[in-house]
Amino acid sequence: MRFLKHFVFLSGSIVIVAIASLWFAVRASLPQLDGDLSVSGLGESAHVVRDAIGVVTIRAASRRDAALATGFAHAQDRFFQMDLMRRLAAGELAAVVGEAAADYDARQRVHRMRHVARDVLEAASDAEREVVEAYAIGVNAGLRSLTVRPFEYLLLRVEPSEWRAEDTVLVVLAMYFRLHDERAERESNLGRLRDALPPEMFDFLTQAGTTWDAPLLGGPLHSLPVPDARVCDVGRAVQPDLVRARRVRPSMQEASAPVGSNAWAVSPRRTREGVAMLANDMHLGLAVPNTWFRLRLVIEDASLRDEHLDVSGVSLPGTPAMVAGSNGSTAWGFTNTYGDWVDLVELEIDPEDPQRYRTADGFRTFGEHTEVIQVRGAEPRTITVRSTVWGPVIEVDSRGRSRALRWLAHDPQATNFSLLAMERARNVHEAMDIANRSGIPPQNVILADRDGHIAWTVMGRIPQRAGY
């Protein structure tokens, strides 16, 4: 009995010591909130101030220094979140969490996003690249400033990898995955419906809209009539061999539920104070930490047009730009477009050579790329990605046909750093010009300025479809 008491006491002591050690480790991984730190790479001193609820204000003498300080603050508060974002896009999760993520990485590697990110960075202007590279310097300095690496890495028992400039592009590309149908499942399902249903029924189910819709352009839409019983008799109309029932787990249904955002601008003619108003709520699902990072940048730089910049809003950890906010002259906000940014291409294989597929210019040989997936605690996994002139081969459909994916995110010209210029937009007209040359996952952007102008447009590149 005495042995049992000692054992219980010893076990309890071990648990207390373990909890205390974890608590001290977590405390040690928190950012330093007071004092001075020496960070190489800054042109002049920069100040990072957090208010009572943790919102960061950065004061710097140049946009480059502000980017470095932003990276420093992001890394101190959110490095694990940033790390997951770049790894999700690049297909590099298994290097941290092991075999459980290897299949996911293999699926992501088909898109070869790290190669896209390098092309995007190479195409950036010198000024844009300077900001992104300074941000990376700040991230690594912020990570090194922590007494202990972020607690997530303590739990995983791995060391965090340093941040590279191309990783910032990967975070932007991760948003394409979050906002788009990267596997073209809607296109695939529409194809199956078209094959399985009579034309009248397919047209009714896939019509562009109804009389309940209020299009911004053009006249009102007209609903198609409901097909009669001869068409709607599903038992006779549907071809069973073309429809394969799939069990959908509740978790899959929940994950695929559409997420709604809202943004609106009000003309001065509609407000009591006679000023334009803008509000924006970018819903991307609830998560801890939140997707966005509230931030204020105050820059006094003689090289800037107005020699002063004071912009407040939200940033995306992993990137130096203010995603949505206001500079006192112009305000901007986003909602997702849910546009059609992806296509599936049914491939016709050369009957004499399975390594070739038909194009408008005749048969071509598939491109092949080797991707090596690092797996923590296991041997690396090597996969071969086949590519076409349209994009990677992603799947075989229900009829056994190979399909390639044509997706906006694969095109390096669809992503750039022009959003950085929005911070200096003096009015809606300048903001519209910036929006029309910016490369992000296409978004509805709502704009308002202090002169009372309001506007809407789609920011981001739109595919031009022709000749098919």
matplotlib code that plots the C-alpha trace (Angstrom):
import matplotlib.pyplot as plt

x = [0.0, 2.9, 4.4, 1.2, 1.1, 4.6, 3.8, 0.8, 2.8, 5.6, 3.2, 1.5, 4.8, 5.8, 2.6, 2.9, 6.5, 5.5, 2.6, 4.9, 7.6, 5.1, 3.7, 7.2, 8.0, 4.8, 5.6, 9.1, 7.9, 5.8, 7.2, 9.1, 6.8, 9.2, 12.7, 15.0, 16.3, 19.1, 17.9, 20.3, 18.9, 16.9, 17.8, 16.7, 15.0, 11.5, 9.0, 6.5, 3.8, 1.0, -2.1, -4.1, -5.8, -2.6, -3.2, 0.2, 1.2, 4.5, 6.3, 9.1, 11.1, 10.5, 8.2, 11.1, 11.7, 8.0, 7.9, 10.8, 9.1, 5.8, 7.6, 9.2, 5.8, 4.1, 6.8, 6.6, 2.8, 1.9, 4.9, 3.3, 0.2, 2.5, 4.5, 1.3, 0.1, 3.3, 3.4, -0.2, 0.3, 3.7, 2.7, 5.4, 3.4, 4.7, 8.2, 6.7, 3.9, 5.0, 3.3, -0.2, 0.2, 2.1, -0.9, -2.1, 1.3, 1.3, -2.1, -0.7, 2.5, 0.6, 0.2, 4.0, 3.3, 6.8, 7.9, 5.0, 6.1, 9.6, 8.4, 6.1, 9.0, 11.3, 8.7, 8.3, 9.7, 12.9, 10.9, 8.4, 11.1, 12.9, 9.8, 9.2, 12.9, 12.9, 9.8, 11.6, 14.5, 12.1, 10.4, 13.6, 14.7, 11.4, 11.7, 15.2, 14.2, 12.0, 13.6, 12.0, 10.7, 6.9, 5.1, 3.6, 7.1, 7.8, 4.8, 5.8, 9.4, 10.7, 12.7, 11.0, 12.6, 13.7, 11.5, 12.3, 11.0, 9.2, 7.3, 5.4, 4.1, 3.2, 1.0, -0.8, -1.2, -2.5, -5.4, -6.2, -6.7, -8.9, -11.1, -11.2, -12.4, -8.8, -9.9, -12.7, -15.2, -18.1, -17.0, -16.7, -20.2, -21.7, -20.2, -21.7, -25.1, -24.9, -24.1, -26.8, -29.8, -32.0, -31.0, -34.2, -33.5, -29.8, -30.6, -33.2, -30.8, -27.9, -29.6, -27.7, -30.3, -34.0, -36.4, -35.3, -31.8, -30.9, -28.0, -25.8, -25.5, -28.2, -31.9, -33.7, -33.2, -36.0, -36.5, -36.8, -40.0, -40.0, -39.7, -42.8, -43.3, -42.0, -38.6, -38.6, -39.2, -35.7, -36.2, -36.4, -34.5, -31.2, -28.8, -27.6, -24.3, -23.3, -24.1, -22.0, -23.3, -20.8, -21.2, -20.4, -19.1, -20.6, -17.2, -16.8, -20.1, -19.3, -15.9, -17.4, -20.2, -19.9, -18.5, -20.2, -18.5, -20.0, -18.8, -20.8, -20.2, -22.8, -22.9, -22.8, -26.3, -27.5, -25.8, -26.9, -23.4, -23.0, -19.8, -19.2, -19.2, -17.6, -17.9, -16.4, -16.5, -14.3, -15.6, -13.2, -14.5, -13.7, -10.1, -7.6, -5.7, -7.8, -6.9, -6.2, -3.8, -4.9, -2.2, -1.4, 1.5, 2.8, 5.6, 7.4, 9.4, 10.6, 10.7, 6.9, 4.6, 2.9, 5.9, 3.6, 1.6, -0.8, -2.8, -4.9, -6.6, -5.8, -2.8, -2.3, 0.5, 3.2, 2.8, 3.8, 0.8, -2.3, -5.0, -8.0, -8.1, -8.0, -5.2, -7.4, -8.1, -9.3, -10.8, -11.1, -12.5, -13.0, -15.5, -14.8, -16.2, -17.0, -16.2, -15.3, -11.5, -10.9, -11.5, -11.1, -9.7, -10.6, -7.5, -7.5, -4.6, -2.7, -3.8, -0.3, 1.6, 0.0, 2.7, 1.1, -2.1, -3.9, -3.6, -4.8, -1.4, -1.3, -0.2, 2.3, 4.3, 3.4, 5.8, 7.1, 8.3, 9.8, 8.7, 10.3, 8.2, 10.1, 8.4, 9.3, 10.3, 10.2, 11.9, 11.2, 8.4, 9.0, 6.1, 6.0, 3.7, 2.5, 1.7, 0.1, 0.0, -3.1, -1.8, -1.2, -3.0, -5.1, -7.5, -9.3, -13.1, -16.0, -15.6, -11.9, -10.8, -7.7, -8.3, -6.0, -6.6, -6.4, -6.4, -5.7, -3.4, -1.0, -0.2, 2.6, 1.0, -2.1, -0.2, 1.8, 2.5, 0.5, -1.8, 1.0, 0.2, -3.3, -1.8, -1.0, -4.2, -5.4, -8.9, -11.2, -10.0, -6.4, -7.6, -9.5, -6.4, -4.4, -7.2, -7.2, -3.5, -3.3, -2.8, -4.6, -7.3, -10.0, -12.1, -15.0, -13.3, -15.5, -14.0, -14.8, -12.8, -13.1, -14.4, -17.5, -16.8, -17.7, -17.0, -16.9, -14.9, -13.3, -9.6, -7.5, -7.0, -9.9, -9.3, -10.0, -11.7, -11.8, -11.4, -12.7]
y = [0.0, 2.3, 1.5, 2.5, 5.8, 6.6, 5.5, 7.8, 10.7, 10.1, 9.9, 13.1, 14.9, 13.8, 15.1, 18.4, 18.8, 18.0, 20.5, 23.1, 22.5, 22.8, 26.0, 27.6, 26.5, 28.1, 31.3, 31.3, 31.0, 34.3, 37.5, 40.0, 43.0, 45.5, 46.7, 47.0, 44.4, 44.6, 43.3, 43.3, 44.5, 47.6, 50.9, 52.8, 52.1, 50.7, 50.5, 47.6, 48.5, 46.3, 47.7, 46.2, 43.6, 42.8, 44.8, 45.8, 49.2, 49.5, 52.8, 52.8, 55.1, 53.2, 50.6, 48.1, 48.6, 48.3, 45.0, 43.7, 44.8, 43.2, 39.9, 40.1, 40.6, 37.9, 35.4, 36.1, 35.7, 33.4, 31.5, 28.0, 29.3, 30.8, 27.5, 25.5, 27.8, 27.5, 23.7, 23.2, 24.9, 23.3, 19.8, 19.7, 18.8, 15.3, 16.6, 17.9, 15.6, 12.4, 9.6, 10.9, 13.8, 12.0, 11.2, 14.8, 16.1, 13.8, 15.3, 18.8, 18.1, 17.6, 21.5, 22.1, 25.3, 25.9, 26.1, 28.6, 30.7, 31.0, 32.1, 34.7, 36.1, 36.2, 38.3, 40.9, 44.4, 45.3, 47.4, 44.6, 42.0, 44.2, 44.4, 40.6, 39.8, 42.3, 40.6, 37.2, 38.7, 40.0, 36.7, 34.8, 37.5, 37.3, 33.5, 33.8, 36.4, 33.9, 32.3, 28.9, 27.9, 28.2, 25.6, 23.7, 22.7, 21.6, 19.3, 18.0, 17.7, 19.3, 22.5, 25.2, 25.9, 29.4, 31.6, 32.3, 35.0, 32.4, 31.2, 34.5, 33.6, 30.2, 31.7, 33.7, 30.5, 28.7, 31.2, 30.0, 26.5, 28.0, 30.0, 27.9, 24.5, 23.3, 19.7, 21.0, 18.9, 21.2, 20.8, 17.0, 16.8, 18.8, 16.5, 13.5, 15.2, 16.0, 12.4, 11.0, 13.3, 14.2, 17.6, 19.4, 18.2, 19.1, 22.6, 23.2, 22.1, 24.2, 27.3, 30.6, 32.1, 32.7, 35.6, 35.9, 37.0, 40.7, 40.9, 44.0, 44.0, 43.3, 42.7, 40.3, 36.6, 34.2, 30.8, 27.7, 25.8, 22.8, 19.7, 17.6, 14.1, 12.4, 14.0, 14.1, 10.4, 9.9, 6.1, 6.0, 9.2, 8.5, 6.0, 3.9, 2.9, 6.6, 7.4, 6.0, 6.7, 8.0, 8.0, 11.4, 11.6, 14.4, 15.9, 16.1, 17.8, 20.3, 21.1, 21.7, 23.9, 27.4, 30.2, 33.6, 37.0, 40.4, 43.8, 46.9, 50.6, 53.4, 56.6, 60.0, 60.5, 57.7, 58.6, 61.2, 62.6, 63.0, 60.7, 57.4, 54.4, 50.9, 47.8, 44.4, 41.0, 38.4, 35.0, 32.1, 29.9, 30.1, 29.0, 29.5, 31.6, 33.8, 33.9, 37.7, 39.7, 43.3, 45.8, 49.5, 50.8, 54.3, 55.2, 58.5, 58.2, 61.2, 59.1, 58.6, 60.9, 62.3, 61.7, 59.9, 56.8, 55.7, 52.6, 50.3, 47.0, 43.3, 41.5, 37.9, 36.2, 35.2, 38.3, 41.9, 43.6, 45.1, 42.9, 45.1, 48.4, 52.2, 54.8, 57.7, 58.6, 55.3, 52.2, 48.7, 45.3, 41.9, 39.0, 35.9, 35.8, 32.1, 32.5, 29.8, 29.8, 26.2, 23.8, 20.1, 18.9, 15.4, 13.9, 11.8, 9.4, 8.3, 4.7, 3.9, 5.5, 5.9, 8.6, 11.0, 13.0, 15.0, 18.8, 21.3, 20.9, 17.1, 14.5, 15.6, 13.7, 14.1, 16.1, 14.3, 15.9, 14.1, 15.3, 14.0, 14.2, 14.3, 12.2, 12.6, 9.3, 7.5, 7.2, 9.9, 9.2, 9.9, 10.6, 11.5, 14.3, 14.2, 17.5, 18.7, 22.1, 22.9, 21.7, 18.6, 15.3, 15.0, 12.1, 9.5, 10.1, 7.7, 6.6, 5.9, 9.1, 10.9, 14.6, 17.5, 20.6, 24.1, 26.4, 30.1, 29.5, 27.5, 30.6, 32.7, 35.8, 35.4, 36.2, 39.4, 42.0, 44.9, 44.8, 46.6, 49.8, 49.9, 51.3, 54.5, 54.9, 58.5, 57.9, 55.3, 55.9, 55.1, 52.1, 50.7, 50.9, 49.0, 46.4, 45.9, 45.0, 43.0, 39.3, 37.6, 34.9, 36.9, 38.8, 41.3, 44.5, 47.2, 50.7, 54.1, 57.3, 60.5, 62.4, 60.3, 58.0, 54.3, 51.4, 47.7, 45.5, 42.1, 42.2, 39.5, 37.9, 36.5, 33.6, 34.3, 31.3, 31.0, 28.5, 25.4]
z = [0.0, 0.9, -2.5, -4.3, -2.5, -3.5, -7.1, -7.2, -5.7, -8.2, -11.2, -10.1, -9.7, -13.2, -14.7, -12.8, -14.0, -17.6, -17.5, -16.0, -18.6, -21.4, -19.9, -19.6, -23.1, -24.5, -22.5, -23.9, -27.5, -27.1, -28.7, -26.8, -26.3, -24.8, -25.4, -28.3, -30.7, -33.3, -36.6, -39.6, -42.9, -41.7, -43.3, -40.3, -37.0, -37.1, -34.3, -33.6, -31.2, -30.0, -28.4, -25.5, -27.8, -29.8, -32.9, -34.4, -35.6, -37.5, -38.0, -40.5, -42.7, -45.9, -47.4, -47.4, -43.7, -43.1, -44.9, -42.9, -39.6, -40.8, -41.4, -38.0, -36.3, -38.4, -37.6, -33.8, -33.7, -36.6, -38.0, -37.8, -39.6, -42.4, -42.5, -43.0, -45.8, -47.8, -47.3, -48.2, -51.5, -52.3, -51.1, -48.3, -45.2, -44.9, -44.1, -40.8, -39.9, -41.5, -43.5, -42.7, -45.1, -47.9, -50.0, -49.7, -50.7, -53.8, -54.8, -54.4, -56.2, -59.4, -59.5, -59.0, -57.2, -56.0, -59.6, -60.3, -57.3, -58.5, -61.9, -60.3, -58.2, -61.1, -63.1, -60.3, -60.6, -58.7, -56.2, -55.6, -55.2, -52.7, -50.5, -50.6, -49.9, -47.0, -45.6, -45.7, -43.8, -41.2, -40.9, -40.2, -37.8, -35.9, -35.7, -34.4, -31.8, -29.9, -26.9, -27.9, -31.3, -31.6, -29.4, -32.3, -33.3, -29.7, -29.9, -33.3, -32.3, -35.4, -36.3, -38.4, -41.8, -42.7, -44.9, -48.5, -50.7, -52.9, -49.9, -49.9, -53.4, -52.1, -49.4, -52.2, -54.2, -51.1, -51.3, -54.8, -53.3, -50.6, -53.0, -56.1, -57.2, -57.9, -58.9, -61.1, -59.3, -60.4, -64.1, -63.6, -62.0, -64.8, -67.3, -65.6, -65.4, -69.1, -69.9, -67.6, -68.1, -71.1, -72.6, -71.3, -67.7, -67.9, -69.2, -66.5, -63.7, -65.0, -66.2, -65.6, -63.3, -62.7, -62.4, -58.7, -59.8, -60.2, -62.7, -62.6, -66.4, -69.0, -68.6, -66.2, -66.6, -67.5, -65.9, -68.1, -67.7, -65.4, -67.6, -67.6, -66.2, -69.3, -68.9, -65.1, -64.6, -63.2, -63.1, -66.9, -67.8, -66.0, -67.5, -64.5, -66.0, -66.1, -62.5, -59.7, -56.3, -53.9, -50.1, -48.8, -45.2, -43.0, -42.6, -46.4, -46.7, -44.0, -45.6, -49.0, -47.8, -49.5, -47.4, -47.9, -47.6, -47.9, -49.0, -49.8, -50.5, -50.0, -52.1, -50.2, -51.6, -49.4, -46.1, -43.5, -43.2, -47.0, -47.1, -48.8, -46.6, -47.1, -45.0, -45.6, -43.9, -45.5, -44.4, -44.8, -42.0, -38.4, -37.4, -34.6, -35.4, -37.6, -41.3, -41.2, -39.1, -38.2, -39.0, -39.3, -41.3, -40.8, -43.3, -43.6, -46.7, -48.8, -51.9, -51.7, -53.6, -50.5, -48.2, -45.7, -45.7, -42.9, -43.9, -41.6, -42.3, -42.4, -43.7, -44.6, -42.5, -45.0, -47.2, -46.7, -48.4, -46.8, -48.2, -47.3, -45.5, -45.8, -46.3, -45.3, -49.0, -50.4, -48.8, -50.4, -49.5, -51.1, -51.5, -53.5, -57.0, -57.3, -60.9, -63.4, -63.2, -64.1, -67.1, -67.7, -71.0, -72.1, -73.6, -76.8, -76.5, -79.7, -80.3, -81.5, -78.7, -75.2, -74.4, -76.8, -76.9, -79.5, -79.8, -82.4, -84.0, -83.9, -81.4, -78.7, -76.1, -72.5, -70.4, -67.3, -64.1, -61.1, -57.7, -54.5, -51.4, -48.1, -45.4, -41.8, -40.3, -43.6, -47.0, -49.5, -52.0, -55.7, -58.1, -61.8, -62.9, -66.5, -68.1, -71.3, -73.2, -71.0, -67.6, -65.6, -66.0, -62.8, -63.2, -65.2, -65.5, -65.1, -68.7, -68.4, -70.2, -69.0, -68.2, -67.9, -65.7, -67.1, -64.0, -63.6, -60.7, -62.9, -65.0, -63.5, -65.2, -63.0, -59.8, -59.0, -56.3, -57.8, -54.7, -52.9, -54.9, -53.4, -50.2, -52.0, -54.1, -53.7, -55.1, -56.6, -60.1, -59.2, -57.2, -60.2, -62.4, -59.7, -59.4, -63.2, -63.3, -60.0, -60.0, -57.1, -56.9, -58.7, -56.2, -56.2, -55.0, -53.5, -53.4, -51.8, -51.5, -49.4, -52.4, -52.3, -55.3, -55.0, -57.4, -58.0, -60.3, -60.4, -59.3, -60.8, -64.2, -66.1, -68.5, -72.2, -73.6, -77.4, -80.2, -78.6]

ax = plt.figure().add_subplot(projection="3d")
ax.plot(x, y, z, "-o")
ax.set_aspect("equal")
plt.show()
